[in-house]
Amino acid sequence: MISDLDRTLENLFKLEFSTPLPFDLSFAIPDKNFTPVSNAKNTLNCYLYDIREDRELRQVAPRIRHTAAGFAEKEYPPARIKLSYCLTAWSPAQVTAGTPPALDEHSLLSQILKALLKYPTLPEATLVGLLVGQQPPLPTTAVLPDGIKNSSDFWNAISGQLRPSLEYSVTISLDYQAKVTGPVVHTMQVDVYDGESFYVIGGTVFNSANPPTPIANAWVRVVQTEQTYVTDGEGRYRIDRILPGSYDLVIRGVGFQEGTRNIQVPLTSGNYDIKLVP
């Protein structure tokens, strides 16, 4: 995924400066041994110096989606990883007639900064590999706030010579856990201190279409106990503290005919799902 971001940055520069690029592009460490790619062009070096998790953007609660087949899919949110680059310009000699190499470097950095500031998120057309289709869009920062990195400490760490640089960061999403699919728990037994047992049961209200889809905000009433429940956004309902026995359910949904179902608590097999006819 990191190499995908490198290629995406190259595409971004091509989008802004045309193909082929008017400068050479490098991703090497800018230490004292660094040299421009060629003698004919200035070199823009994009050194990836920092990788860390952005916990402020990360969500930790898994998303659970119930399916019509009585199964549930648990999907964990991706980690949010911030990758930071140090961008430097290198002139091998007097590339532009009448312009000192240092001014050539400053000119290239100015053009790069202007281009990067145009995109608070990476354009979809530039994305490659695992970055394609990431949601939400990939946020960028073209100039990092004060205090993120001490420039002199950075250049000392890589045994390089202090030089002008831009700080550029991109936050990507990284899926690190596979989606888990399994059967939905429909019945749970709860024991109380006096020896009496009761149950918590749950099911899904679907329409009778093919394929069936869940019905949100449907009304589920237990006739014998007069308990009433409303399904959630995925059509799920849950009945708390119900004793073993036979019960009749009355189910209503806007735009659907009233439905009924007799259930046994607990069920030895099957589920408590219900279908309504439009």
C-alpha positions in Angstrom: 0.0 0.0 0.0 2.9 2.4 0.7 4.3 1.9 -2.8 0.7 2.5 -4.1 0.9 6.0 -2.4 4.3 6.6 -4.1 2.8 5.9 -7.5 -0.2 8.0 -6.7 2.0 11.0 -5.9 3.7 10.5 -9.2 0.3 10.5 -10.9 -0.6 13.7 -9.0 2.5 15.4 -10.3 1.8 14.2 -13.8 -1.7 15.6 -13.5 -0.4 19.0 -12.6 2.8 19.2 -14.7 2.1 16.9 -17.7 3.8 13.7 -18.9 6.7 13.3 -19.0 7.4 15.3 -15.9 9.6 18.4 -16.4 11.7 17.2 -13.4 13.1 13.9 -12.2 11.3 12.2 -9.3 13.1 10.3 -6.6 12.0 8.6 -3.3 15.5 8.0 -1.9 16.9 9.2 1.5 18.2 12.8 1.1 21.4 12.2 3.1 24.9 13.5 2.3 25.4 10.9 -0.4 22.2 11.9 -2.4 22.7 13.0 -5.9 20.2 14.3 -8.5 18.8 11.6 -10.8 20.3 13.2 -14.0 22.3 16.2 -15.1 19.6 17.5 -17.4 16.7 18.2 -15.0 16.1 19.3 -11.4 15.1 16.4 -9.1 12.2 16.4 -6.7 12.8 14.0 -3.9 9.9 12.6 -1.8 11.3 10.9 1.2 8.9 9.0 3.4 10.2 9.7 6.9 7.3 8.9 9.2 4.5 6.3 9.5 2.1 6.4 12.4 -1.5 5.6 13.3 -4.0 8.5 13.4 -6.1 7.4 16.4 -8.3 10.6 16.2 -9.7 9.4 12.9 -10.0 5.7 13.7 -13.2 4.1 14.7 -12.9 1.0 16.8 -16.5 -0.4 17.0 -17.2 -3.1 14.4 -20.1 -2.8 12.0 -22.5 -5.7 12.2 -24.9 -6.3 9.2 -27.6 -8.9 9.4 -28.5 -10.9 6.2 -31.7 -12.5 5.1 -30.2 -16.0 5.5 -30.0 -15.6 9.3 -26.3 -14.8 9.4 -24.4 -11.7 10.5 -21.4 -10.1 9.0 -19.0 -8.4 11.4 -16.7 -5.9 9.7 -14.0 -4.1 11.6 -13.2 -0.4 10.7 -9.8 0.1 9.0 -6.9 1.6 10.8 -6.1 5.2 9.7 -2.4 5.5 8.9 -0.7 8.9 8.4 2.3 8.8 6.1 4.6 11.9 6.0 7.0 12.9 3.3 9.9 15.3 3.3 10.0 17.0 -0.2 13.2 18.6 -1.4 14.5 20.0 -4.7 17.9 19.3 -6.1 19.6 21.0 -9.0 22.6 19.2 -10.5 24.0 22.4 -12.1 22.6 25.5 -13.8 19.6 23.8 -15.5 17.9 27.1 -16.3 20.0 29.6 -18.2 20.9 32.6 -16.1 19.4 31.2 -12.9 21.5 29.9 -10.0 20.9 26.3 -9.0 19.5 27.4 -5.6 16.9 29.6 -7.2 15.9 26.7 -9.5 15.4 24.5 -6.4 13.2 27.2 -4.8 11.2 27.7 -8.0 10.5 23.9 -8.1 9.5 23.8 -4.4 7.1 26.7 -5.0 5.4 25.0 -7.9 5.1 21.8 -6.0 3.6 23.6 -3.0 1.1 25.4 -5.1 0.1 22.1 -6.8 -0.3 20.2 -3.5 -2.4 22.9 -1.8 -5.0 22.5 -4.6 -5.9 19.1 -3.3 -7.2 18.7 0.3 -7.9 15.1 -0.7 -6.1 13.0 -3.3 -8.0 13.1 -6.6 -9.7 9.8 -7.5 -8.1 9.8 -11.0 -4.6 9.6 -9.4 -5.2 6.6 -7.1 -3.6 3.3 -7.8 -3.7 -0.2 -6.3 -5.2 -0.6 -2.8 -5.9 3.2 -2.6 -8.6 3.0 -5.3 -12.1 3.5 -3.9 -11.0 4.2 -0.3 -13.7 5.8 1.8 -13.6 8.4 3.1 -11.4 10.2 0.6 -7.7 10.4 1.5 -7.0 13.7 3.3 -3.7 15.5 2.8 -1.7 18.2 4.5 0.7 20.1 2.3 2.4 22.1 5.1 2.5 20.4 8.5 1.8 22.6 11.6 4.6 23.9 13.8 6.0 21.4 16.2 5.4 18.3 14.1 9.1 17.9 13.2 12.3 19.8 14.0 14.1 20.3 10.7 17.6 20.4 12.1 17.0 17.2 14.1 15.7 15.5 11.0 18.7 16.4 8.9 21.1 15.5 11.7 19.4 12.1 12.0 20.0 11.3 8.3 23.5 12.8 8.3 22.4 15.3 5.7 22.9 19.0 5.1 20.1 21.3 6.2 18.1 22.5 3.1 14.6 23.9 2.3 11.9 21.3 2.3 8.1 20.8 2.3 6.3 18.5 4.6 3.5 16.6 3.0 1.3 14.0 4.7 -1.5 11.7 3.5 -3.8 9.6 5.7 -4.8 6.3 4.3 -7.2 3.5 5.4 -5.6 0.1 6.1 -7.8 -3.0 6.5 -6.1 -5.3 8.9 -8.9 -7.8 9.9 -10.9 -10.0 7.6 -14.7 -9.7 7.7 -16.3 -12.4 9.9 -19.5 -14.1 9.0 -21.5 -16.4 11.3 -24.9 -17.3 12.4 -27.0 -14.8 14.4 -27.7 -15.7 18.1 -31.5 -15.9 18.3 -31.9 -17.2 21.9 -30.0 -16.5 25.1 -30.9 -18.1 28.4 -30.6 -16.0 31.6 -30.9 -17.6 35.1 -32.1 -15.6 38.1 -31.3 -16.3 41.7 -34.7 -18.0 42.6 -34.1 -20.7 40.0 -36.4 -19.3 37.4 -35.1 -19.0 33.9 -36.1 -16.5 31.3 -34.8 -15.8 27.8 -33.7 -12.9 25.5 -34.7 -13.6 21.9 -34.3 -11.8 18.7 -35.0 -11.9 15.0 -35.4 -9.9 11.8 -38.4 -8.6 10.0 -38.1 -8.9 6.2 -40.4 -8.0 3.3 -41.5 -11.0 1.2 -39.7 -9.7 -2.0 -37.0 -11.8 -3.7 -34.4 -11.2 -2.4 -35.9 -10.2 0.9 -34.8 -6.9 2.5 -35.1 -5.9 6.2 -37.9 -3.6 7.3 -36.8 -0.8 9.7 -39.2 0.7 12.3 -41.6 -2.3 12.1 -43.8 -2.8 15.2 -43.5 -6.3 17.0 -46.0 -7.0 19.7 -46.2 -10.1 22.0 -49.9 -10.7 22.5 -49.7 -12.7 25.8 -47.3 -10.2 27.6 -48.3 -7.0 25.7 -44.6 -6.3 25.2 -44.0 -4.1 22.1 -40.8 -3.5 20.3 -39.6 -1.6 17.2 -37.1 -2.9 14.7 -33.8 -1.1 14.2 -32.3 0.2 10.9 -31.5 -3.4 9.9 -34.9 -4.8 10.7 -33.7 -6.5 13.9 -35.9 -6.7 17.0 -35.1 -8.1 20.4 -37.5 -9.3 23.1 -36.1 -9.1 26.7 -37.0 -11.2 29.7 -39.5 -13.7 28.3 -40.4 -17.0 30.0 -40.4 -20.4 28.3 -43.7 -21.1 26.5 -45.8 -20.5 23.4 -46.4 -16.9 22.2 -48.2 -15.1 19.4 -46.6 -12.2 17.7 -48.4 -9.4 15.8 -46.2 -7.5 13.3 -46.9 -4.3 11.5 -44.9 -2.1 9.1 -45.8 1.0 7.1 -46.8 -0.2 3.6 -47.2 -3.8 4.6 -50.0 -6.1 5.6 -50.2 -7.1 9.2 -48.5 -10.3 10.0 -48.7 -12.9 12.8 -46.5 -15.7 13.9 -46.6 -18.2 16.7 -43.3 -18.8 18.4 -41.9 -21.3 20.9 -39.4 -20.1 23.6 -36.9 -21.5 23.4 -36.5 -22.8 19.8 -34.7 -26.1 19.3 -33.9 -25.0 15.8 -34.6 -22.3 13.3 -35.0 -18.6 14.0 -37.5 -15.9 15.0 -37.4 -14.1 11.6 -40.7 -12.8 10.1 -41.7 -11.8 6.6 -44.4 -9.2 5.8 -46.3 -8.9 2.5 -46.7 -5.4 0.9 
